[in-house]
Amino acid sequence: MEAPSRIINVEYALLGEDLEIVNKVHLEIEDGVIQHIGKGWISGGETYNRSILLPGLVNAHVHSFDGVSPEYGINLPIKEAVGDPRSEKYRILRSFSERKLFSSTLEFLKRSLSIGVLTVVDFNELDLFGAKIAHKIKKNSPVHYISLGRLDGDFSDERLLALKELVDGYGVSSISLGQDLLKKIKNVFMDRLVAIHISETLNQNLVSDVDVAISTLKPKILIHGTHLTKDEIRLIADAKLNLVICPRSNLWFSVGIPNIPEMIKAGVKLLIGTDNAGITDHNLWKEMEVSLLLSRLKDPGSDFSKEILRSSTINFNDSINPVSEGKRVTAIVMTYSDRFTAALNKYSAMIKDPGNLTKVLAPPRTLS
């Protein structure tokens, strides 16, 4: 049960929508809502030395089940390694019990929380069997767990509705399902979160999958966008859709790199995900650093470190709020590194060496 009121003293805080870094800050919190943010420390409060307070992290796209057997399919192309539903990943997943998939995913979520991730959006494979596991995971998850299920083969209304009872939304593999099925999913899940992989590979982009996905499925979240054109990036920005980038996965599968500078300049509301748990680990801070490095590769001399931090925190405003007066507190406290102390650019320093999680200032499972 939450304490009715508390005072938090921190060395630094990332405040508001702009993530402004402010030194020596105190927060007054009542019933989980930030009532006041002030300069200086107040005696009697919870005091965290060498600390930085920031909004909690969001891992906006994972496939957690395949973390049960890491480093599979190393020598296989992406379709043979992780494609639906006849890939090495599916062969491996079908060989494990419900209990093992459940426990493996819970461990992934615990590791995620240990670095400050408070929300995980998970694509759950294995049809209704996988959805039942996800439903159980949600009840036991240490973080705010958002499950996106999917069906294999039989897309009857009865089975779609059964799936809807178990999950928070639908995670579509690609437009290869066909427009009729995409429309059917849209109609059943119109009041839920719907996400779809788009333009991860060049072949997907060449069939105009972005246009088809937006016009037919009407998703809230698009994933990857590795091969988006500038016009398609502007289309996503104008449609006010979230786009999740997963650069470590894109690099591993040798499919390309997302044009992060163009996405940010166009006003796309970016999110960041770690993708396949069997291929890339839970560490969203690594994903941020790779995103920062790739943004400078695409746009030499640029600095999108603040935007990348925003993409991993408050851009997913379904569960994570900025640290602002009147907002429910969904924040974490990190013990910062020596690099952060000395850094001229503290945003990039934090991404490269974030320190360690000290405190979670919100019950992670009740963020929504």
N, C-alpha and C positions, 0 to 999 in steps of 0.2 A: 504493500500500500504506500502511495506517495506521501511524503511529509507535506503538511499543509503549507509551510513556508520555509524558505531557506535563503541564505546569502552565500554566493560563490565569489571568491577572490581569485583572479588569475593574472598572470604576468602579461599575456597578450590575448586579444580576442579578434576574430574575424567577424565584423559586424555588418548587418544589413545585406541588402541585395548586392551591393558592390564588394562585399567581403573586405571592407576597410580594416586594415590592421591598426589596432589601438593598444597602447601600452598602459599597464596598471588599471585594470577594469574590475568593477564588481557588478554582479547581477543580483537583483532581488526577485525571487520566484515564489509565487503563491499558487497552490493547486496545479502545478505543472505549467503555469503561464508566466512569462517574463513580465513583471510589473514595472521594473526600472533597470536601466543600465547607466552606471555612473563612473566617473573617473576616480581613481584611488581605491584603496582597500578599506573595508569596514571591519572593526574589531568584532570578534565573536563569530565571524563567518567561516565557512570551509575555505581554507587557503591552500592553493596549489602553487608551489614555487617552481620555477623553470617550466612554466606551463603555457600552453596556447589552447584557447577554446575556439572551436569551429563547429559548423553544422556537421551532423553525422554523415557518413559516406553511404552511397548507393551503388551497389553492383547491379547494373540495369539489364544485364543479359548473361546468364549462365546456363549450361547444361550440366546440372550437378550429378546426375546419375552416373555418367561415365567416369567420374572420379574414382569409382570403385576399382578400376583397373588402369592406372596411369600409364602413359607412354605407349599406347597401342598404335598400330598402323603407321609407324614412322616412315616406312618406305612406300606408302601408298598415296596416290593422288587423293584430293579432298573428297571426291564423290565415293570412292571405294573405302575411304577411312571413316567418314561420318555421314554419308548420304542416307536419305530415307528410302525404303526401310530395309535394304539388303546390303548393308555395309558391315565393315568389321566392328564398328561400334555396336550396332544392333545385335550382331552375333554374340558379342561379349555380354551385353546387358541381359540378354535372354538366358544366359548361363548362370546368373546369380539369383539368389532367393530374395523375396520381399524383405526379409529381416536384414540381409546384408546391404541392399540398396538403401534401406531406411537408415541404418547406422552409419554408412559411408557419407550420406548426405548430411546427417546431423553433425558429423565431424567437420565437414566442409563449412557448415554454417558457424560452428564454434570457432574455427580458425578465422573466419571472416570477422566475427565480432571482436576477436582479440586484436585486430588492427584498426577498429573503429567503424566497420561496416554495420549499419543498422538496418538496411533494407536490401533484400536480394530478390531479383525477378528471375524466376527459374522456368526454363522450357523443359517440361516433363514428357519424355518419350514413353513408349510401351502401352499406348492405348488406355483403356479403362483400368488395367492392372497398375500402370504407372500413376494414373490419377488417384487411385485409392492409396497408394504409398504417399503421394504428395499431400493428400488430405490428412493423413496421420502425421506427416512431418510438420505441417502447419500448426497442429495442436501442440507439438513439442518443441518447436523451433525457438532458439534463443534470440533470433532477430525477427524483424517484420518480414515475413516470408510470403511472396506473391507467386502463386503457382499458375502456370499457363500450360494446359493440357493439350492433347491432340489425339485424333483417332487414326487408325491404320486400316484402310480397306473399306469397311462398311460405314457409310455416313448417313445412316437412317436418322430420321427425326428422333426416334426413341433413344438411340445411342448418343446423339448430340446432347439431348436433354439430360441423359444420365451423366454425361461428362460434366455438364454445366453445374450439376449438383455437387460435384467433388472439387472443382477448381475455381480460381479467381478470373480466368479468362482463357483465351485460345492462343496458342503459339503456332503460327503457320510456318511450315518449312520453306515454301516458295510458291510462286504463282503456277508451278507445274501441276498443282492440283486441278487446274482448269477453272474457268470463270463461273461455271454453274455451281461448283462446290464452294468456291470463295463466297459467292452470294448467299449460299445456304448457311455457311458459318456466320456471315455478317448478320443475317436475320435472327439466328438463334442467340448470338452473343452481342447483340447491339448495345446492351446495357452493361457490358463487361469490358475489361481490358483486352484488346486484340493487338497482336504484334506479328510481324512477318519479316523474314530475311529477304533483303533486296540487294541486287547488284554486288553480291559478294565476289562473284567471278565475272569475267568479261562476257562469257556466254550468256549469263543471266541478264546482264545489262543490254546485250544486243537484241533481246526479245522485248525491250521496253517494259521490263518488269515493274519499274517505278510507276509508270502511268497506269498499268493494269491494277497494281496493288491498291493505289489510292482511289481509283474510280470504282473498282469492283468491291473490294473488301472494306474500304474506309477504316483502316487501322488507326490506332493512336500512336503506336510505336513502330518505327522502321529500324532494321538492324543491318549493320555493316556499311552499305553504301560505298564500297571500296572503289567502284568504277563509275560513280555518278559524274555526269557532265555538269558544267556550270549552270546550264538551264534547268537541269533536274534538281540541283541543289537549291536554286531559287524557288522552284516549284514546291519543294518540301518546306522551305522557310515561309512561303506565302500561305501554305496550308496549315501552318502552325503545328506541325507534327514533331514529335521527338524522334531523333535519329541517334541510335546507339552505335558508337564505334568500338571495335575490338581489335586494335592494331597488332597485339602480340599473336593472336590467332591468325590474322591475315598474313603476317610474316612467316609463321610456322608453316602454313599451307601454301606459301609462295604464290598467293593470288594477287598481291599488290598492296598498296598502302592508301588509306583514305586521304582526301585533300582537306585536311583539318583547317588550314588557314582560310580556304575558300568557304567552307561551311560556317566558320565563325563570322567572317566578314559579311556573309549573306544574311546572317541573323538566325541561322538554324539553331534550335534549342537542343544542343548536344547532350548526350548522356554517354557513359563509358561502362563497358562490361568486360569480363574476363573470359567469356565464352566457354568452351569445352573444358570441364574440370579435369579430364584425363589428359589434356594437352597443355593447358596453361593453369597455373595455380590460382589460389584465391586472392592473391595479393594485388588489390586494386591500386596501391601506391606504385607498384611496378608498371601497371598499365598507364598510369598518369605520366610517369617519366618517359616511357616509350612514346606516348602521344606528344609530349613536349618536344622530344628529339625529332620526331617525324615532322612536326609542324615547322621546325627550323630547317629541316631538309627541303621542304617544299617552299619555304619563304625565309631565306637566309637573313639572319639578323633580327628576326621577329621575336616577340615575347608574348606568348599566349598563356603564360602560366596561371594567371588569375582566372581566365576563361576555362582552363582545364580543371582547376579546382572547383569552379562553379558547376561544371559538367558532372562532377563526381559527387555533388552535394545538393544544392538547392534547386538545380534545374529540374529535378524530379520532385515537384512540389506536391505530389500526391501524399507524400509522407514526411519529407524533410523541409523544415522551415528555416528561413534566415534567422540569425540571432538578432532579434528586434523586439522592442517593447510591444506587448500585446499579442505576441506569438507564443504558441505552445513550444516549450523547450524540447528540441530534438537534436541535442548537441553532444559533443564529446570533448574531453580534455586530454591533450597529448603532452608528454614531457619532451620538450624540444631539444634538439641536438646542438652541439657546439657550432656546427655549420650555420644553423639558423641564427644563433646569437651574433655571429660576426658578419652575416651576409648583408650585402648592399641591396640585393633583391630577395626579400624574405619569402615571396611566393614560390619562386623557382627553388630556393633552398629547401623549403618545406616538402615540395614534391620529391626532390632528390634524396632527402634524409629526414623523414617525418618524425623521428623519435619513436616513443612507445606510448601506447594507450594507458592513461592513468584512471580515467573515470568516464562512465556513460551517464549523461545527465537526462536520461529519459528511459522509461521502460521500453526496450526495443520492440517488444511484441505488440505494443498498443499505440504505435506511432500514427496509425490511420484514424 
